[in-house]
Every structure is written in C-alpha cells, then in structure tokens.
Amino acid sequence: MKKIGLFFIVFTFSITTIIAQNAYINVKGGINGVYNIGDSDISSNISEILKNPGYNVGAEFGFKFFKILGFRGEANYVNNKFTLVTNRTSSELPGGQTGNFSFTETMDVINNGIQIPTSLTLDLGLLDINIGPNFEFLISSIASGDLSNIKDAAQNAVANQKDIDYDFFNDEAGAGAYFGVDPNADAGDYFSKFNLGINLGLGFNIKGLRLDLKTNYTLTEAVNDYYEYNQGEEIYRPINFQLSAVFQLFKFNLLGGDKDDDDKEEGAADLLSHPF
C-alpha cells in the first residue's frame, strides 16, 4: 500500500510538472515546392521548384513534456505550385469538338490551402526534430497550360496545341477543367479538398530563430480516382517540401509553471527510481 500511495503521489506530481512546462508561440514564413514521387526527370522537377517556388506563412504553438520532448501544432497558409504532365484520352476537346482523342496535357497548377501539422518534437539544443500527422484543407485550385500532340482515333494529328485555363473547384462537368466529363458521372473535383499526410521536420536553432526544413508525404489520394483511372491520367503521389524561418514571438509557462520546473522534473524522476 505504501508503494501504491507513493506511486500516485509521484504520478500526480509528475503530471502537474509536465503540464507546467514552458510553452511558446512562434510565427513563420518561407518557400515550398512539390515533387511527384515517380517522376523520372528529377533534375527538371527540382529546377522548376527553385525557379518558381510557392510560399507558406503561419504560426505555431508548442510546449515541452520534459526537457527535450514536446508537442507542436501549426496552422499555415500554403501556396503550392507544381507542373503536371499527363497523357490522356477524351471524347471531347475544349471548344466542343467531339470524337476519340489522345493528347498530352501540361498543367501549371496552383493550390492554396491551410495545413495543420501536429508533431512530437525532440529538442537537442541546436537541432530540432519533429514528426507527426499533417491535415491539409484546400481552398482553391487552378491551372493553366496546354494540350499538345492531339490525335484522333486513327492517330491523325488534329491540332498542334490548345491553351487551357482551369478552376478545379468552380468549373462544372462538361466545361473548363472537366471537358469531356459526363455531367451525370458524379466525378467530383479533380483534387481532393482534404488530404492526410505525415510530416517530418528538421530544424536548426539560432538564438530565437529556427531554420526549418519540413517534408509532408501525402497518405490519401490527392487526385480523384475518376480522373486517374477512368480518364487514363497517371498521377504520382506528391511530397511537399517547406523551407521556413521561424521567429520566436514569446514564451510562457502553462498553469503557473516556473523556472524551477526542470529541477522538479528531475526530482520526480529520482523519486520514481528510488527502491522501497
């Protein structure tokens, strides 16, 4: 009974100590790009990211459970830019021409949305490691580009090129981004409005500033199955890269913690390890 009673005392003390650790609120901003896994032209993909990157701005809240282990949640507005090149078929071309066509579709896509990464963090002084789930909510999705190498069923050239201008969340079936789509097919939007991913981050702490490199691998289907399978578009799974500067806004202690919290934590650990 003595051991059980002491265990509960130490447990309660430890939980109070954990809750009372240092918390912080930071702001951040930086650039980002998207790489489609499976894309064979890696150098071209990286060059495109560096030439025309997207951006991210946001804020983060976090606190420590112990001296090096903690939790961090972020809310970021993310502008992603990337190019999709697919070979596909359609029974219609933009402008209403019907038939059986094959072509190469090149889309320069801009997706804007909110990303909410939640992570366990490991603070090793100069080095910060974080990992956890990422929740993405797309707000808008547009694309411009062209259709090229357009051929009919007999493989005769139909046109050299057709310009395209898509709004994936506002265009209706049979028009714009969804030309050739049966209005009764209930195909849905090209890009999923919600995506679940896993993020892995590596940060470098420099006196109130953290340089953060984060990757987010999408676990759910980023592109609607209808377009990937029914229309023959081969879409590779995307991975998002973010390079951000994180600025410390202010620190505070949760539930009245003080600067002696670390000492209390070490004392609790010694008490737990004491033989009875």
LUMGUTOR-183888 format. One record per atom (N, C-alpha, C, CB): x, y, z. Coordinates in steps of 0.05 Angstrom, whole numbers, plus 5000, padded with zeros to 4 digits. Glycine has a CB too. Layout:
REM LUMGUTOR-183888
XYZ;...
REM end
This chain:
REM LUMGUTOR-183888
501749765000;500050005000;501750255000;498150005024;504050245015;505850475016;506850534988;508150415035;507550324973;508650364946;506550484928;509650104934;504050374930;501850474913;501250764919;499350304917;501150824945;500551104953;502651294943;500251124983;505251214946;507451384937;507451414907;510051264947;506651194893;506551204864;504551414855;505750924853;502151414867;500151614859;500951894866;497551544872;502351934888;503452194895;505352294873;504752194923;507252114866;509252184847;508052224819;511451964845;506052054812;504652074787;503252344784;502651844783;501752424805;500452684805;502352904803;498652714830;504552884818;506653094818;507853114790;508753034839;508352884777;509552884751;507753004730;510352594743;505152934731;503253044711;503153344714;500452914715;503053444739;502953734743;505453864732;502753794773;507753734736;510253834726;510253844696;512553664736;509153624683;509053614654;507453844643;507953344645;505053884654;503254094644;504454374648;500554074659;506154404668;507254664674;509754734659;507754684704;510454584639;512954634625;512754884607;513754394608;514954984598;515055224581;513455174555;517955294575;511855374548;510355384523;511355614507;507355394528;510655614481;511555834464;509655864440;514455774453;509656104429;508256174405;510256304386;505756354410;510456194362;512256294342;510756364316;514456084336;512056524299;510956584273;513056494253;510356894269;512156424228;514056314209;513256394180;514056004211;515156364162;514656414134;516956304118;514356714129;516356224093;518456114076;517456034049;519655884090;518955864036;518355774009;517855474009;520555843989;516455373989;515955093987;515655003958;513455014003;515854743954;515454623928;514354343931;518154623913;513454233908;512253963908;513753793888;509253983900;514553553897;515753353880;513953113878;518653273890;513353033853;511652803849;513352553848;509952833823;512952383868;514552133870;514051963846;513951983896;516151873833;515951713809;516651873784;513151603806;516752133786;517552303764;520552243757;517152603771;520952153733;523652063725;525552303721;523551893700;524452533713;526052773708;526452933733;524752943685;528052823752;528452943778;529753223776;530052763796;531853243760;533353503758;531453723747;535753473740;529853653728;527953853716;525953933737;526553743691;524953743753;522953793774;524153983795;522053533787;526553923804;527854093824;528454373813;530553963834;529254383788;529854643775;527254813774;530954603747;525054683768;522454823767;521654933794;520254643756;522154773815;521554863843;523155113850;522054633863;525755103844;527455333850;526855583834;530355253846;525955543809;525355763792;522755903799;525255673763;520755743808;518155853814;516955723839;516255813790;518055783863;517155653887;514455763897;519255673909;513055613913;510755713927;511755833953;508755483933;509855903971;510556023996;508755924019;510356333994;509655964043;508055894067;508456094088;508855604077;506256164102;506356344125;504456224146;505456644118;505256264172;503556154192;504556204220;503255854188;503456054239;504256074267;504255794279;502256264282;505655774302;505755514315;505655554346;508355364308;504455354359;504255354388;505455084397;501355384398;507055094418;508254854428;508954864457;510654774412;509454634469;510354624497;511954364500;507954634516;513454344522;515054114528;513753944549;517854204536;513953674544;513153484565;515453454585;512453214552;517853434574;520253404590;522353594579;521253104591;524853554587;526953744579;527353754548;529553684593;527153514535;527653504506;525253424490;529953324501;523153314502;520853204488;518553404490;520052934498;517153454468;514953634469;512853594447;515953914467;511053774445;508853774425;508854044411;506153714438;508254034384;507954284369;505654254349;510654344354;503954454349;501854474330;502154724313;499054464343;501654704287;501954934269;499354984253;504354894250;499055234244;496955304226;498255474204;494555454240;498455374180;499955504159;498255544134;502455354151;498355784122;497255824096;499355754075;496256124092;498755564057;500755454039;499855494010;501255154045;501755613994;501355643966;503255453952;501855943957;502155243939;503755043926;503555073896;502854763934;505855073882;505955093853;507454853842;507355353844;506354723822;507654493810;506554443782;507354243828;507954293767;507154233739;506453933737;509354303719;504153873725;503253603720;503153563690;500553543733;504553363680;504453283652;503353003650;507253303638;501052973637;499752713634;499052653605;497352693653;499052403598;498052313572;495252193577;499952103558;493252293564;490552203570;488852193545;489252383590;486452103548;484452083526;481952223534;483951793517;480352303514;477852443519;476052413494;478252733527;473452423499;471552423477;470852703467;468952283486;472152903479;471653183472;474153353477;469253293488;474453563461;476553753465;475354023475;478153793439;476954193488;475954453495;474954603470;478154623509;472554713472;471354843449;469054683438;473354893428;468754423447;466454263440;466954063418;464354443431;469254043405;469753843384;469753563396;472453893371;468053383384;467753113395;469152903378;464753053397;469652673390;471052453377;472452293397;472952563355;474452143389;476151993407;479052093404;476051683401;479852243424;482452383422;484452293443;481952693425;486952303436;489152263455;490852513454;490751993449;492052583476;493752823477;495452833502;491953083475;497353023502;498953073526;497953333538;502053103518;497253313564;496253543579;498353643598;493553463594;499153893595;501054013613;499654233630;503454143597;499654193656;498254373674;500154493694;495954233688;500354763695;501754903716;499754963738;503155173705;499954813759;497854813780;498655003803;497354533790;496655143814;497055293838;494855213858;496955613832;495655083879;493755003900;494255173926;494054703907;492155303936;492355453960;490655323982;491355743956;491755314006;490255184027;491455224055;489954894022;490255094074;491155104102;492254834109;488855184122;494754834120;495854584130;496254604160;498654524117;495454394174;495654384203;497354134211;492854364216;500054174212;501753954222;501653944253;504653994211;501453714264;501753674293;503953474297;499053574305;505853534315;508353384316;509253334345;510453514300;510553104349;512253064372;514953184365;512452764380;516153324384;518653464379;520853354397;518353764382;523253344386;525553274402;527553504400;526853004391;527953634422;529753874424;532453784433;528554094442;534453794415;537153704421;539053944422;538153504401;537954174429;539654414431;539654564404;542554344438;541754534389;541954664363;540054524343;544754664353;539454274348;537954114329;535154054340;539353844323;533154094322;530354044329;529153844309;528654304329;528153614319;526953404302;523953384309;528453134306;522253374288;519353344294;518053164273;518053624293;516053014283;514652834265;511752804274;516052554265;509952774256;507152744263;505352764239;506352944284;502652754243;500752774221;500453054211;498052664229;499653084186;499153344174;496353344161;501253414152;494753544168;491953564157;491853804138;489953594181;491153744113;491053954093;488254004083;492953884069;487454254081;484854334071;485254534048;483054464094;484654444023;485054614000;482754813998;485154443974;483455063993;481555283990;481055343960;482555534004;483155343944;482755393916;484755223900;483155693909;484155163875;485855003858;485355083829;485254693862;487455203817;487255293789;489655193773;487055603788;489355203746;491655123729;491455253702;491654813726;493755303690;493855393663;495955223648;494655703661;495855223622;497655063607;496655003579;498154793621;497154763569;496254703542;495854403538;498254813522;494454343516;494154073506;495854063480;491153993500;497553863478;499353833455;499253553444;502253913462;500453513421;500553253408;497753123407;502453063424;495753283398;492953193397;492553023372;491053443398;491452783377;490952593355;488152473357;493052373353;487052393334;484452263335;484851963337;482752323310;482651803335;482751513338;484651383318;479951393336;484851503294;486651393274;489551493276;485551453246;490051633298;492751743303;493551963283;494751523303;491452093272;491952323255;492052573273;489852353233;493952753266;494253003282;491753173277;496753153274;490653273300;488153433299;488953733302;486153353321;490653793321;491554063325;494254063339;489454223343;495754273335;498454283347;498254333377;500054503334;496454513385;496354593413;493754733420;498854773421;492754693444;490454843453;491054943482;487854663454;490755203486;491155313513;488955233532;491455613511;489655193557;487655123577;487755313601;488054833586;485555353614;485355523638;483255403656;484655823630;484055273678;482255113694;481855233722;483354833697;479455203732;478855253760;477455003771;476955513764;479054833785;478154563792;475754563811;480354413803;475554773828;473354773847;470854923838;474354903873;471055053815;468755213805;467755123777;469455503805;469555003761;468654913735;466654683738;471054813718;464754673720;462654463721;463354243701;459854583714;462154003706;462553773688;461753843660;461053533698;463553783641;463053833613;464254093604;460153843608;465554253621;466754503614;469254553630;464754733619;470954743620;473354813635;475154573640;472654953660;475854543665;477654323673;476354043668;478354343702;473754043665;472353783662;471053743635;470253763684;472353853614;471353803587;471453503582;473053953566;469453403569;469353113563;468252943585;472053023555;467653073608;466552923631;463552923630;467553043658;462252693632;459352673632;458252813656;458452373631;456453013653;455253153676;453852973695;453353363666;453052733686;451652543703;453552343717;449552393687;456152373712;458052183722;458652213752;460652193707;457952443764;458552503792;461552453798;456752323810;463152573781;466052523783;467352673806;467452603757;466252903814;467453053835;469753233826;468352873857;471053363845;473253543839;475853383832;473853733863;477553503815;479953363807;481753313831;481453533786;482353533847;483953503871;482253473896;485853743874;483053293914;481553263939;481853513956;482653013954;479553593968;479653833984;480853784012;476853953988;480953534020;482253464045;484253244040;480153374066;486653274052;488753074049;490053024077;490853154029;490652774082;492152704106;494852614098;490652474121;496852714112;499652644106;501252604132;500952844089;503752544128;505552524151;507852714146;506652224155;508552874166;510753064163;513152994180;509753344170;515453054169;517953014183;519553264180;519552764171;520453384202;521853634201;524553624215;520153854213;526353794206;528953824218;529554124220;531153674201;530054214245;530454494249;533154554261;528354614266;534254794256;536754884268;536255134284;538954924246;536755124310;536155354328;538555544330;535455244356;537955804325;540056004327;538956244342;541056084299;538956244369;538256474385;535656614377;540556684385;533456484382;530856604376;529856554348;530956894382;531556434331;530856374304;531256084298;532556554284;529355954285;529755674277;529355654247;527655494292;531355534233;531055474205;529955194202;533855504190;527655174189;526154924189;525954814161;523354974201;526654554158;526254414133;524254194139;528954294122;521954204126;519854014132;518853884106;517454154146;518353624108;517153474085;514453364094;519053244075;512653364075;509953254080;509253054058;507853474082;509052794066;508352584047;505352534048;510052324052;503952564026;501052524025;500352224027;499852654000;498752154047;497851874050;495251814036;497551814080;493552014034;490951974020;491352033990;488752154032;489251973975;489352023946;488952323940;487151863931;491052453931;490952743926;489152803901;493652863922;489052613883;487452653858;485152453858;489252613833;482852543851;480452383849;480852143831;478052553839;480051903841;480451653826;479251663799;479351423842;477051813795;475651813769;477551913747;473252003770;479152113753;480852233733;483452073729;481552523740;484251943751;486751783749;486251523734;487751723777;483951403738;483451133726;481551143702;482350953747;479351283705;477351293683;478251443659;474751413693;479951653664;480851813641;483851763635;480452103647;485051563647;487651483640;489851673648;487851433611;489451833668;491552023677;493251893699;490252283687;495751853694;497551733714;498751953732;499851573700;497851963757;498652173775;500452043797;496152313788;502852153800;504652063821;503952183847;507552123813;504552043869;503952143896;505852373903;504151913917;504652603912;506352833916;507652833944;504753083913;509952963945;511253013971;511953313971;513852833975;511253453993;511553743995;513953804012;509053874007;515653994002;517954084017;517454374026;520554064001;518154444051;517954714060;520554794074;515554744080;521555024066;523855144080;522955404092;526355194060;523055424119;521855654133;523755764153;519255574146;523456024158;524756164181;522656194202;525956444172;523156104226;521256104248;522356304270;520855824261;520656504276;521456714294;520056684321;520956994282;521556694343;520356664369;518756924376;522456604391;516156884382;514457114389;514557164419;511557064379;513856964434;514156974463;513856704476;512157174476;514956684500;514756434516;513156484541;517556334523;511956274551;510456304576;510256024589;507656424571;509456014614;509155764629;506255694631;510455784656;505555444625;502855354627;502155304656;502455094610;499755394664;498655334691;500655404713;497855044693;501955634711;503555734733;506255604736;502055714758;507255474715;509955364718;511955574723;510655204693;514355504734;516455694739;519155584730;516555774768;521155744734;523855664724;524955424738;525655894726;523755344761;524755114775;523554854766;524355144805;521854864744;520454634735;522354404728;518654694712;524554474715;526454264707;527554114731;528754384690;528154264752;529154144777;527053954789;529954354797;524454054788;522253884799;522053624783;519654034798;522353654756;522153414739;524353214746;522253494710;526753304750;528953134757;528453004784;531653284756;527353164803;526753054829;524652834828;525853274848;522652874811;520552674808;521752414796;518252774790;523552444776;524852214764;526452054785;526552294741;527952204803;529552074824;527651924843;531152274839;525352044850;523551914869;522351654857;521352104876;521751664831;520651424818;522651194817;519751494789;525251264815;527351054814;528350964841;529651154798;527351094863;528351024890;527250754898;527451244911;528950564908;528050304916;526450324943;530450104920;524350174946;522750174970;523349924987;519650184964;
REM end
